[in-house]
Amino acid sequence: MGSASSRILQSSQQRERSGRVSLDSATADHPPSPPINSGSTHPQNTDLTASRYPTSSFLVERSTREHSTADHQHALLLDLVHFPEYIPDQPSPSPHFPEVYPAADAMANGPSFNNKYSVSIDFGAAYSGASYAMSRSREVPILAWPGTSRSFSKIPTCLVYDSLGHIRAWGFEAKDMSLKKGWVLCEWFKLWLDPSSVPRTDMASRFLQPPKNVVALVADYLSCIWTHTKNQILREHGPCSLTHAEVYLTIPSSWDLHASSLLREAAIKAGLVVQDSDSEDIYWEERLHIIPETEASVIRSVFSPAFKSQWEGLTICDAGGATVDLATYNVLRASGAPEIVEAAPRSGSCSGSLFLDLHFRQLVQERLAAHPKLDYKGAEDDTKLFRFRCLHDEILMIPPLGLDHGGIIIPGDVLRREVFDPVVEQGRSSIAHTCRLQKVRLDVLLLVGGFSANEYLFQRITIATRHFLSNNSDPSIVSVIRPADGDMAPCRGGVRFDVGSPISSIIQPQNVFRRVALPTELEDRTMRPAYITSVAGRSFCEYRVEYIVRGGTSVMKGSRNELRVRKLCSSRYDRTLDIVLYTSNVKESKRYFDEEEGEELCCCRIDLETYPSFLEQVEASPFGNFYVDFVLGFEIDTAGEIIIACLP
């Protein structure tokens, strides 16, 4: 079964009658869908994980970490090198991880416990973290990581590959490693799961080059952090089986369904969920949950002792490495236990802390452009480390460069103007825009994520929130709070989903629709005469749009939209039907497919061979040309993923 954003959940009645529904794998070797004027009635599937970006270059940065602090000081290597063509489509051999206990999968037949594990991984662009919990116990963050003896809540999101494409190091060890010839340090690859999160600027095009295969990179990294997390659980709790653990993987709230699809594909390749040897474990992929970071954060915050019961309206501002995402919720307490309702569409901007690094690199590069050239002799100096020192009296003090005795000096106002303001102001503007559109009372804005620790960002967001909140009669009562463990809020909140999410409804982020042929109307003959065709003596207009769910609408969790489907079968062998789903961000309803500017999401292939109504029609019409009617149920999951079920 494939791992696209649309997932199959068959009812027990459907399994009893052996109806087969399959979702084509996102990695299947299918050509893209033909253009709508091709005349094809069954579009092919889109290879969601195919390399859409032909370039094979990737930014490499040498980094060193000061062990006495959590800060990272970057040594600049501004050249782009070619990303190796050998990065495999399958996860690469991982570095050695010493097992404290036998592997969890090998313990399936060993001692068993009633406790069920849930594991949450906050996969970030710059740093990632993990937490776990047993049944209803308190969540436990992973604080011990390879490459350091100190406790850290997160580990760098980076990998080092050797010349054969094998992983040599990850996390802190990758940051500290001196690269040998042919070895490559890979960072920031998460951004390319959603290319729209990469700004189309000259700076981004210089420093952020797309990798050859982002799914393989993400799978390799997730495999490393998952293996380490399992080892930590085994070290703390002894022999146990994690085969049936529920795994929660966070994703930026502003990312679309295609990014969620690619992340799910990478997670399954990485082995975050595996099928048990038990033949009944046919829904093993359902143990992997893709959840928005803001939803995980709001659950962590609402159930925190510091959250005040009188707060009803809150906005989560998740400031991470890649994005600053915003989501607004209402907290209802009528029945005692809090119920959380998403109150406004999610929004976000590409203004995470990563872009501070990029602006700083650009600033330093410009400052050092006039620096004296180093004495590079040739190939024999390739392994040397050159230090930027000024040894001549006439260049010891160069105000335009900011060089002072071999060190670079940058005035605070320059640092603010050229590094911080371009990033912070973008996030501030996004929050101000959200505050203007608020239609609900806002009591508190919670600032979470790794970037939330920045004091300047906190000050600017506080000012923006209180100044632009127009719907509140007294903006001064709005609290802007930065929780102590805000950087771990998405990770620790993700574990709580296993207990039962109190979020009862969400705002669907995108339109989900399909292309259909409907009976011809007068408007069709005027607007799209080329789309009109005749089938079995009836006139139809092809390429009409049928919406499954509209973007911006409130959707109750667990609710199911029914879609009635009819297929004209030419013979008993014409028994397959492709239901192709598309997504778009167009706000107005469109009548025709060519007006929607949608992207193909997935193709659900339905085999009607053993479907009861199909067999009845085959017997009644042995010479073909008969209709088969059935119903599909579509349920919108937390991250906008779609669960498809064949209904009896």
matplotlib code that plots the C-alpha trace (Angstrom):
import matplotlib.pyplot as plt

x = [0.0, 1.3, 2.0, 0.4, -1.6, -4.8, -5.0, -7.4, -9.5, -11.9, -14.9, -15.5, -18.4, -16.1, -13.5, -16.1, -17.2, -13.5, -13.9, -10.5, -9.4, -5.8, -3.9, -1.2, 2.2, 3.6, 6.8, 5.1, 6.6, 3.7, 3.9, 2.2, -1.4, -2.2, -3.4, -7.1, -7.6, -6.0, -9.2, -8.1, -10.8, -8.5, -5.5, -2.4, -0.9, 1.7, 5.0, 4.9, 8.5, 10.1, 12.9, 11.1, 14.3, 17.0, 19.9, 22.1, 24.0, 23.6, 25.0, 27.8, 28.7, 31.5, 30.4, 32.0, 30.2, 31.5, 30.9, 30.6, 27.5, 24.5, 25.4, 26.9, 29.6, 29.7, 32.9, 32.0, 32.4, 30.4, 31.1, 28.3, 29.4, 27.7, 25.4, 26.5, 24.5, 24.9, 22.4, 20.1, 16.4, 16.2, 17.4, 21.2, 23.1, 23.0, 26.0, 26.5, 24.1, 25.1, 22.0, 21.8, 19.2, 18.2, 16.4, 12.8, 11.5, 13.3, 11.4, 8.0, 7.8, 9.6, 8.3, 5.1, 3.7, 0.2, 1.8, 1.5, 4.1, 3.6, 6.5, 6.6, 9.3, 9.5, 11.4, 12.8, 14.7, 17.6, 17.0, 14.8, 13.6, 11.8, 9.5, 7.7, 5.1, 3.6, -0.2, -1.4, 1.9, 3.7, 5.6, 9.4, 11.7, 14.8, 17.7, 20.8, 22.2, 25.2, 28.2, 27.7, 27.8, 25.4, 21.6, 20.0, 16.3, 17.1, 19.8, 20.9, 19.1, 22.1, 23.8, 27.3, 27.7, 30.9, 31.9, 29.9, 26.7, 26.8, 25.9, 29.0, 27.5, 24.3, 23.3, 26.1, 28.7, 27.9, 28.3, 31.7, 33.1, 36.0, 35.0, 37.3, 37.6, 34.3, 32.3, 29.3, 27.5, 23.7, 21.5, 18.2, 16.9, 13.5, 12.6, 12.4, 9.5, 7.5, 9.4, 7.0, 8.6, 11.9, 11.8, 12.3, 15.2, 18.7, 20.0, 17.9, 19.0, 22.6, 22.5, 19.6, 20.0, 17.5, 18.8, 18.7, 16.1, 14.7, 12.6, 15.8, 17.6, 14.6, 14.3, 17.9, 17.7, 14.4, 16.0, 18.8, 16.7, 14.2, 16.9, 18.4, 15.0, 14.2, 17.6, 16.9, 13.5, 15.1, 17.8, 15.2, 12.5, 14.2, 13.1, 9.9, 8.3, 7.8, 6.4, 2.9, 3.9, 1.9, 4.2, 3.5, 5.4, 5.0, 4.8, 4.5, 0.8, 1.2, 2.5, 0.2, -1.0, 1.9, 4.5, 2.5, 2.5, 6.3, 7.0, 4.8, 6.6, 10.0, 8.8, 7.7, 10.9, 12.8, 10.9, 9.1, 6.2, 6.6, 4.2, 4.1, 4.7, 1.1, -0.9, -3.8, -1.6, -2.9, -3.4, 0.1, 0.6, -2.2, 0.1, 2.0, 0.3, 1.2, 0.1, 0.4, 2.9, 0.4, -2.1, 0.5, 1.6, -1.9, -2.6, 0.6, -0.2, -3.9, -3.1, -0.2, -0.7, 0.3, -2.7, -5.4, -8.9, -10.4, -8.5, -10.9, -9.3, -5.7, -3.3, -0.3, 2.7, 5.1, 8.4, 10.8, 13.8, 12.0, 8.6, 6.6, 3.1, -0.1, -3.3, -6.2, -8.3, -11.3, -11.2, -14.6, -15.1, -18.9, -18.6, -15.7, -12.9, -11.6, -12.7, -10.5, -12.0, -9.9, -11.4, -9.6, -7.6, -3.9, -1.3, 2.4, 5.5, 9.0, 10.7, 12.3, 15.6, 17.3, 17.0, 18.9, 21.9, 21.5, 21.3, 24.3, 26.3, 25.5, 26.6, 29.9, 30.5, 30.1, 32.3, 35.1, 34.9, 37.9, 39.9, 43.5, 43.7, 45.2, 48.4, 47.0, 49.7, 47.7, 46.5, 49.0, 47.1, 43.7, 43.8, 44.9, 42.7, 43.2, 42.5, 41.4, 44.0, 45.2, 49.0, 49.8, 49.8, 48.1, 45.0, 44.7, 41.9, 39.7, 36.4, 34.6, 35.3, 34.8, 38.1, 39.9, 43.1, 42.0, 38.4, 35.3, 33.3, 29.7, 27.8, 24.6, 22.5, 24.0, 23.3, 19.7, 19.1, 20.7, 20.2, 17.3, 14.9, 14.3, 13.3, 11.7, 9.6, 8.2, 7.0, 5.7, 3.7, 2.2, 1.0, -0.3, -2.3, -3.8, -4.7, -6.6, -8.6, -9.5, -13.3, -13.0, -11.8, -8.1, -6.9, -3.4, -0.8, 1.6, 5.0, 6.6, 9.3, 13.0, 13.1, 10.8, 13.8, 15.0, 14.3, 14.1, 11.4, 9.5, 9.5, 8.4, 5.6, 4.4, 4.2, 2.5, -0.1, -1.2, -1.1, -3.0, -5.6, -8.6, -11.5, -10.6, -11.9, -8.9, -5.9, -3.8, -5.5, -4.0, -1.1, 1.9, 3.5, 6.6, 6.5, 9.6, 9.7, 8.3, 11.0, 9.7, 5.9, 5.3, 7.2, 5.7, 2.3, 2.4, 2.7, -0.6, -2.5, -2.4, -4.4, -7.1, -7.0, -9.4, -9.5, -13.0, -12.8, -10.3, -10.3, -9.5, -6.5, -7.0, -9.7, -9.9, -11.8, -11.9, -12.6, -16.0, -18.3, -21.8, -24.9, -24.5, -26.2, -26.9, -24.0, -21.6, -22.5, -21.7, -18.6, -17.0, -18.4, -15.1, -15.7, -19.1, -19.1, -21.8, -21.7, -24.3, -26.6, -26.3, -24.6, -21.9, -19.6, -16.2, -13.7, -16.3, -15.2, -16.7, -15.5, -14.9, -14.3, -13.7, -10.7, -11.4, -14.4, -14.7, -14.6, -15.6, -13.0, -14.4, -17.1, -17.3, -18.3, -20.0, -19.2, -21.6, -19.7, -21.0, -19.0, -20.0, -18.5, -18.2, -17.7, -17.1, -13.4, -13.8, -13.7, -11.2, -11.8, -9.3, -10.5, -8.0, -8.0, -6.6, -5.9, -5.9, -5.9, -8.4, -11.0, -13.9, -15.9, -15.0, -17.1, -14.5, -11.3, -9.1, -10.1, -8.9, -5.1, -5.0, -2.2, -2.8, -2.7, -3.2, -5.0, -7.3, -7.7, -10.8, -11.2, -14.9, -14.4, -15.9, -18.1, -21.7, -23.4, -20.8, -21.4, -25.1, -24.8, -22.5, -25.1, -27.9, -26.0, -23.5, -22.8, -21.6, -22.6, -24.0, -23.6, -22.2, -23.1, -21.2, -20.3, -16.9, -16.5, -13.9, -12.7, -10.4, -7.6, -5.6, -3.1, -5.5, -4.8, -7.7, -8.9, -10.9, -13.4, -15.6, -19.1, -21.5]
y = [0.0, 3.4, 6.2, 9.2, 11.7, 9.8, 6.7, 3.7, 2.7, -0.1, -0.9, -4.4, -4.9, -4.1, -6.6, -9.3, -9.0, -8.8, -5.6, -4.4, -0.8, 0.2, 3.4, 3.5, 4.0, 7.5, 6.0, 3.9, 4.4, 6.2, 9.1, 12.4, 12.9, 13.8, 17.3, 17.8, 18.1, 14.8, 12.9, 10.4, 9.3, 7.7, 10.0, 8.3, 8.8, 11.5, 10.4, 12.6, 11.7, 12.1, 14.7, 17.8, 19.8, 18.7, 20.4, 18.2, 20.8, 21.2, 23.6, 22.4, 24.2, 23.4, 23.9, 23.7, 23.5, 24.9, 22.1, 24.6, 26.2, 25.3, 27.8, 26.9, 29.0, 28.7, 28.7, 29.9, 27.7, 29.7, 27.4, 25.2, 21.6, 19.0, 16.9, 13.3, 11.3, 8.2, 9.2, 6.1, 6.0, 3.6, 4.6, 4.3, 2.1, 3.8, 4.3, 1.8, 2.3, 0.2, -1.7, -1.6, -4.4, -6.6, -4.8, -4.0, -5.9, -9.0, -8.8, -9.3, -12.8, -11.9, -10.3, -8.3, -5.4, -3.9, -0.4, 0.9, 3.3, 6.5, 8.3, 11.8, 13.2, 16.9, 16.9, 20.4, 22.2, 23.1, 20.9, 17.9, 16.4, 13.3, 12.4, 9.3, 8.1, 4.9, 4.6, 7.6, 8.4, 11.7, 12.4, 11.9, 14.0, 12.5, 14.6, 12.4, 12.5, 11.0, 13.3, 15.2, 14.4, 17.2, 17.2, 18.9, 19.0, 18.8, 17.6, 19.2, 18.1, 17.2, 14.2, 13.4, 11.0, 9.4, 8.9, 5.7, 7.2, 5.7, 7.8, 8.5, 10.8, 12.6, 15.4, 16.8, 14.4, 15.5, 19.2, 18.6, 16.2, 17.2, 16.1, 13.9, 14.0, 13.1, 13.4, 15.7, 17.5, 17.8, 20.4, 22.1, 19.4, 19.5, 22.7, 20.9, 18.7, 21.9, 24.0, 26.9, 27.3, 28.4, 32.1, 33.0, 35.4, 35.7, 34.8, 31.7, 30.6, 31.0, 29.2, 26.7, 24.3, 21.5, 18.0, 15.1, 13.1, 14.8, 11.8, 9.6, 12.3, 12.7, 8.9, 8.5, 11.2, 9.9, 6.4, 7.7, 9.6, 6.7, 4.2, 6.4, 7.0, 3.3, 2.6, 5.3, 3.7, 0.3, 1.7, 3.3, 0.6, -2.7, -5.2, -4.1, -4.2, -1.0, -2.7, -1.5, 1.9, 4.9, 7.3, 11.0, 13.1, 16.9, 19.1, 22.9, 23.9, 26.1, 23.2, 21.6, 18.1, 17.2, 17.9, 15.7, 13.0, 13.1, 13.2, 10.1, 8.4, 9.1, 8.0, 4.6, 4.2, 5.0, 2.2, 4.4, 1.9, -1.7, -4.5, -7.1, -10.7, -11.3, -11.6, -9.6, -6.5, -5.1, -1.5, -1.1, 2.2, 3.7, 3.8, 6.7, 10.0, 13.3, 16.2, 20.0, 21.5, 24.1, 21.4, 19.5, 22.8, 23.8, 20.4, 20.7, 24.3, 23.8, 20.9, 22.7, 23.9, 27.4, 27.7, 29.8, 28.4, 31.8, 31.9, 31.1, 32.4, 31.7, 31.9, 29.6, 31.2, 28.4, 30.0, 27.3, 27.0, 27.3, 28.9, 31.0, 29.4, 30.8, 29.0, 30.3, 28.2, 28.5, 26.5, 25.4, 24.0, 23.4, 19.7, 19.9, 18.6, 21.2, 21.0, 22.8, 24.2, 25.8, 29.2, 30.6, 29.4, 28.7, 31.0, 31.2, 32.8, 31.7, 33.6, 31.0, 31.2, 29.5, 32.7, 34.6, 32.4, 33.1, 36.8, 36.7, 34.7, 37.2, 40.0, 38.4, 37.5, 41.1, 42.3, 40.0, 40.6, 43.1, 40.9, 40.1, 36.8, 33.9, 32.2, 29.2, 27.2, 24.5, 20.9, 20.3, 22.8, 21.2, 19.6, 22.8, 24.9, 28.6, 31.2, 34.8, 36.8, 40.3, 40.5, 43.7, 47.0, 48.9, 46.5, 46.0, 48.5, 48.7, 50.4, 49.6, 45.9, 45.9, 44.1, 44.6, 42.6, 39.6, 39.6, 40.9, 43.6, 44.3, 47.2, 46.3, 48.5, 46.9, 43.4, 44.4, 46.1, 43.6, 40.3, 40.4, 42.9, 41.3, 38.0, 39.3, 41.9, 39.3, 37.2, 40.3, 41.4, 37.9, 38.1, 41.6, 40.5, 37.6, 39.9, 42.2, 39.3, 37.9, 37.3, 35.8, 37.2, 36.6, 36.2, 34.9, 34.4, 31.5, 31.8, 28.4, 26.7, 27.0, 30.6, 31.7, 32.0, 35.1, 38.1, 40.6, 38.4, 38.2, 42.0, 42.7, 40.1, 41.5, 45.0, 43.8, 41.7, 44.5, 47.2, 45.5, 43.6, 45.6, 43.3, 43.5, 46.4, 46.4, 45.0, 45.4, 42.4, 40.1, 38.1, 37.2, 34.2, 32.3, 28.9, 27.7, 24.5, 26.2, 24.7, 21.2, 22.1, 20.4, 17.3, 16.8, 17.7, 15.2, 12.4, 13.5, 12.7, 9.0, 9.8, 11.4, 14.7, 17.3, 19.1, 18.6, 20.5, 22.0, 24.5, 22.6, 24.3, 23.5, 22.6, 18.9, 18.1, 15.7, 15.9, 14.5, 14.3, 15.7, 15.9, 18.8, 22.0, 25.1, 27.0, 24.2, 24.4, 28.1, 28.1, 24.8, 23.2, 21.3, 19.4, 17.9, 14.3, 11.6, 8.3, 5.6, 8.1, 10.7, 14.1, 14.8, 17.7, 16.5, 18.3, 19.6, 20.1, 18.3, 19.4, 16.9, 19.6, 23.4, 25.1, 27.4, 25.4, 24.0, 20.2, 18.1, 15.5, 12.0, 13.3, 11.7, 13.1, 10.7, 10.7, 8.8, 7.4, 6.0, 4.1, 3.1, -0.4, -1.5, -5.2, -7.4, -6.8, -3.1, -3.3, -0.7, 2.9, 5.7, 8.3, 11.1, 13.8, 17.3, 20.2, 24.0, 27.2, 29.0, 30.7, 31.0, 28.0, 27.0, 25.1, 23.7, 21.8, 24.2, 27.1, 25.5, 25.6, 22.5, 19.9, 16.2, 14.8, 11.0, 8.4, 5.9, 2.8, 0.8, -2.8, -3.6, -7.3, -8.6, -5.6, -6.8, -4.3, -4.9, -8.7, -8.1, -5.9, -8.3, -11.0, -8.7, -7.2, -9.8, -7.8, -4.7, -1.0, -1.0, 1.4, 0.5, 2.8, 2.8, 5.2, 6.4, 8.0, 10.8, 11.7, 14.6, 13.8, 16.2, 17.4, 17.6, 14.0, 12.1, 8.8, 6.9, 4.2, 2.1, 2.2, -0.6]
z = [0.0, -0.9, 1.5, -0.2, 1.7, 1.0, 3.1, 3.0, 6.0, 5.0, 7.1, 8.6, 6.2, 3.3, 4.5, 4.8, 1.3, 0.1, -1.8, -2.8, -2.6, -3.2, -3.2, -5.8, -4.3, -4.6, -5.9, -8.6, -12.0, -13.6, -16.1, -15.1, -15.8, -19.4, -20.2, -19.8, -23.6, -24.3, -24.2, -21.7, -19.2, -16.7, -15.8, -14.6, -11.2, -10.5, -9.1, -6.0, -5.0, -8.4, -8.6, -9.7, -9.5, -12.0, -10.3, -8.2, -6.2, -2.5, 0.0, 2.2, 5.4, 7.7, 11.3, 14.7, 18.0, 21.3, 23.8, 26.7, 25.2, 23.1, 20.4, 17.1, 15.5, 11.7, 9.7, 6.3, 3.2, 0.6, -2.4, -3.7, -4.4, -6.4, -4.4, -5.0, -7.6, -5.4, -2.8, -3.0, -3.4, -0.4, 3.1, 3.3, 5.7, 9.0, 11.3, 14.2, 17.1, 20.1, 21.5, 25.3, 25.0, 22.2, 19.3, 20.1, 17.1, 18.3, 21.6, 20.0, 21.5, 24.7, 27.9, 27.2, 29.1, 29.1, 28.5, 25.0, 23.8, 21.8, 20.3, 18.9, 16.6, 15.9, 12.6, 12.2, 9.5, 11.8, 14.9, 15.7, 19.0, 20.3, 23.2, 24.3, 26.8, 28.1, 28.0, 30.1, 31.8, 31.6, 28.4, 28.6, 26.3, 24.8, 26.2, 25.7, 22.1, 20.5, 20.1, 23.4, 27.1, 28.0, 27.9, 25.0, 24.1, 20.4, 18.0, 14.7, 11.6, 9.5, 7.9, 6.7, 3.7, 2.6, -1.1, -1.3, -0.1, 3.4, 6.5, 8.5, 11.2, 12.1, 14.5, 16.7, 15.4, 11.8, 12.9, 14.5, 11.9, 9.7, 6.2, 4.2, 0.5, -1.1, 2.1, 2.1, 5.0, 4.2, 6.1, 5.7, 3.4, 5.2, 3.3, 0.0, 1.2, 0.5, -2.1, -1.5, 2.0, 0.3, -0.6, -4.2, -3.5, -4.7, -1.3, -1.1, -4.6, -3.6, -0.3, -0.5, -3.4, -3.8, -3.2, -5.6, -3.7, -0.6, 0.4, 0.7, 2.8, 5.1, 5.4, 6.3, 9.0, 10.5, 10.6, 12.7, 15.2, 15.4, 16.1, 18.8, 20.4, 20.5, 22.2, 24.8, 25.6, 25.9, 28.2, 30.5, 30.5, 29.6, 27.1, 25.4, 21.9, 20.0, 16.9, 17.7, 19.1, 17.8, 16.1, 15.7, 13.3, 13.3, 10.2, 9.8, 9.8, 6.7, 4.5, 2.0, 1.5, -0.9, 1.8, 4.2, 1.6, 1.0, 4.8, 5.2, 2.4, 4.0, 7.5, 6.2, 4.3, 7.5, 9.4, 11.9, 11.5, 10.4, 9.7, 12.4, 11.4, 12.4, 9.2, 10.8, 11.0, 7.7, 8.9, 10.2, 8.3, 10.4, 13.4, 11.7, 12.3, 10.6, 12.8, 12.5, 14.9, 16.1, 17.1, 19.1, 20.7, 21.7, 23.4, 25.3, 26.3, 27.3, 29.6, 31.2, 34.8, 33.7, 31.4, 33.0, 33.0, 32.1, 28.8, 25.9, 22.8, 22.0, 19.1, 18.8, 17.1, 16.3, 15.4, 14.2, 12.0, 8.6, 9.2, 11.6, 11.7, 13.3, 14.3, 16.4, 18.7, 21.1, 24.3, 25.4, 29.0, 29.1, 29.7, 32.2, 30.0, 27.6, 24.0, 21.4, 18.2, 15.5, 15.0, 12.0, 8.9, 9.6, 8.2, 8.1, 6.6, 5.7, 8.5, 10.7, 12.4, 9.5, 7.5, 10.2, 9.4, 5.7, 6.2, 8.5, 6.0, 3.3, 5.5, 6.4, 2.8, 1.7, 4.6, 3.6, -0.1, 0.1, 2.6, 1.5, -0.3, 1.5, 0.3, -1.3, -3.1, -4.8, -4.3, -1.5, 0.6, 0.2, 3.6, 5.4, 7.5, 6.7, 9.3, 8.4, 10.3, 9.6, 10.2, 8.4, 10.3, 7.5, 7.7, 11.4, 11.6, 8.5, 9.5, 6.2, 6.8, 10.5, 11.0, 14.3, 15.0, 13.0, 14.3, 12.6, 14.4, 13.4, 15.0, 16.6, 14.4, 11.3, 12.7, 13.5, 10.2, 7.9, 9.7, 12.2, 10.8, 7.4, 9.2, 12.3, 10.5, 8.2, 11.1, 12.9, 9.8, 9.5, 13.1, 12.7, 9.6, 11.6, 14.5, 12.1, 10.7, 14.1, 14.5, 18.0, 21.3, 21.8, 25.4, 25.0, 22.3, 23.0, 21.4, 21.0, 18.9, 18.9, 17.5, 20.3, 22.6, 20.7, 22.8, 19.9, 18.2, 21.5, 21.9, 18.3, 18.5, 21.8, 20.3, 17.1, 18.9, 21.2, 18.6, 15.8, 17.7, 16.6, 17.7, 21.4, 23.3, 25.6, 23.8, 26.9, 28.5, 25.8, 27.3, 25.1, 26.8, 26.0, 27.9, 29.5, 27.4, 24.3, 22.1, 23.0, 22.9, 19.4, 20.4, 23.8, 22.7, 19.9, 22.5, 24.0, 20.8, 21.8, 25.0, 22.9, 21.2, 22.6, 19.2, 17.9, 14.6, 12.3, 9.4, 6.2, 4.7, 1.0, -1.5, -2.3, -5.5, -8.4, -12.1, -13.2, -16.2, -15.6, -17.8, -20.2, -19.4, -21.5, -19.9, -20.9, -24.5, -24.4, -22.2, -22.9, -26.1, -26.7, -23.4, -24.5, -25.5, -26.0, -24.0, -24.5, -26.1, -23.4, -23.5, -20.9, -20.1, -19.1, -16.9, -14.4, -10.8, -7.9, -4.4, -1.7, 0.9, 0.5, 1.9, 4.8, 6.0, 9.5, 9.5, 12.5, 13.3, 12.7, 10.4, 7.0, 3.6, 1.3, -2.4, -4.7, -7.6, -10.9, -13.4, -16.9, -17.6, -21.2, -20.2, -17.2, -17.7, -17.4, -13.6, -12.3, -11.6, -10.7, -8.3, -8.8, -6.1, -6.5, -4.2, -4.7, -2.8, -5.0, -2.8, -5.3, -6.5, -10.0, -12.5, -14.8, -14.1, -16.1, -13.8, -10.6, -11.0, -8.9, -8.2, -8.3, -4.8, -5.3, -7.2, -5.4, -7.6, -7.0, -8.1, -8.7, -9.4, -6.2, -5.4, -5.0, -7.3, -10.0, -10.0, -10.1, -13.2, -14.9, -14.6, -15.7, -18.6, -20.0, -23.1, -21.2, -21.1, -17.6, -14.7, -11.2, -8.3, -5.0, -2.2, -1.0, 2.4, 2.9, 6.3, 6.9, 9.3, 11.6, 9.1, 6.2, 5.2, 3.7, 4.9, 2.2, 3.0, 0.8, 2.4, 2.2]

ax = plt.figure().add_subplot(projection="3d")
ax.plot(x, y, z, "-o")
ax.set_aspect("equal")
plt.show()
